[in-house]
Amino acid sequence: MPKCTINGREIEVPAGTTVIEAAEKLGIHIPHFCWHPDLPVDGNCRMCLVEIEKMPKLQIACNAQVTEGMVVQTESPKAAEAHRTTLEFLLVNHPIDCPVCDQAGECYLQDNYMAHGLHESKVEVEDKVTKRKVVDLGPIMLDAERCVLCSRCLRFEKEVTGTNSFEFVNRGDHTQIATFENRPITHDYAGNLADVCPVGALLSHDFRFKMRVWFLKPHESVCPGCSTGCNIFVDERDQQVHRLRPRRNAEVNRSWMCDPGRALYRQIGLESRVAGARAAGAAVPLADALDRVAAALREAGS
């Protein structure tokens, strides 16, 4: 297995591992928008540019594979300048919607700008390009002005669901994502589109305007909806659950979960929900209930 050094720290990784994956193993965050661990590499955002020793130009960490003896600097002066320039380009026409955007608090653009941004612009913009602001796509709301054209949603629709609902339309700085004739998303994995979107371009219709994410406390759990056992986060505030999100497990559900599973949060507070063990309609201690279940299973097996 090849060994490489990233920011002065050495790591040994399996052949075929990319620089960004190796950095993640070391706990080093390389800024990015388009890269996702469970989607094919596209390399279009150019945010993950890093400096690799003996290479004349900066390389994108999402597509550069680790080789023996590779030395990488993720925050060298050249790489840092590239990060600032990329962010400045993305923000030329980006709306300042943060106070009213549901993605605030978990937005890659916010996080990357605060960590790597210039905090001033060298570009004078007289008239920003305007795009469609509120497009109802059923379970998903689209705001094309906030889109950074990372293509995550297109790759998810192509590689995961196979529905190909989204496509790029127009050209240049007028490029935006759209569905054919603004048709709604109809498959049962639409909620993942809001998850994969790094900014506030695709938002969950169900969660929109309900709660600021910095008030929520996530708890690791497992979805009880079916036998798959998707790993999830239960986001609650004051013991009230506001949403369920997929928790990445490459061996079970990767980074996805279905919409019926997401909707299970509504059942948690129902008065009709069974809150304890019962036998013949009467409440019994959990240990007694487990003994009865075990006995029934043994009897059924014999």
C-alpha positions, 0 to 999 in steps of 0.5 A: 500500500502506498504511503504519502505525507499530507501537511507533514503527516504520513499515512498508508492507504490502499491503492486507488485511494484519492488524496481527499480520502486520505486526508479525511482519514487523517482528520484533515478537511480539504474544502470541496463542493462537488466531491461526495464519498458515495458519488462518482468523481466529477471534479468540477468545483475546483475547490479542492485544489492542493499542491503536490510536490514535483507537480508543476500545477495544482491538482484536484484532491478528489481525483488525484490518487495517492502514490508512493512518496507523494507529499501534499500541502493542502494550505500552501500559499498557492493552494490557499490563493486558489481556494480564495479565487474559487470562492470569489468566483462562486459568490459573484452572482450568489444571493446573500440569503443566509438569514432566510436560507434553511441551509444556514448552519450546515452550508458548505459555502458558508463554512468554506468562505469563513475558513478560506474566503477573501472577505472582500471582492476584487470583482465589481458586479453591477447587475447580478444574474437572476434565476428562478427563486422558488420552484416547487418540485413536490418534496423538494424546493429548488432555488436556482440562484443559490446553486453552485453547479456542483452536479451532486444532484445530477449524479445522485439521480443518475447513479443512485435512483436511475431517474435522471430527473435533473439536467443543466440548462442554458450556458455560461453564468446563466446555467442552472439545474432544472427538471423537464418542464418543472415536473416534480420529483416522484421517487421515494429518495427525494429527501437525499437531494436536500442532503447532497446539496452543499448549499441551499439550492435544494431544500426539503419541503417538509423541514423548510422554515421549521427549525434552525439547525444549530438548535438541534441536537443529533443522536445516532440511531437506526431507522426502524422502518424496515429490515435494512436498518439504515443508520440515521441521526435523530435531530431533536430539540427539547425532546421533540424530534424535528427530522431524521437524517441518514448517517453514513455507513458504507456497508448498510445504507451508504449516505442514503435513506428513503422518504418513508423512513424520514417521515417516521419522525411524525409518529414519535409523539403520537398518543397511539404509539406503543410506549412500553411492553404489553401482553394480552393488552396489559402493561408488563415489565420489559424482561417478562415480555422478552421472556415471552417472545423468546419462548414463543420463538423457541416453540415456533422453531421446534 
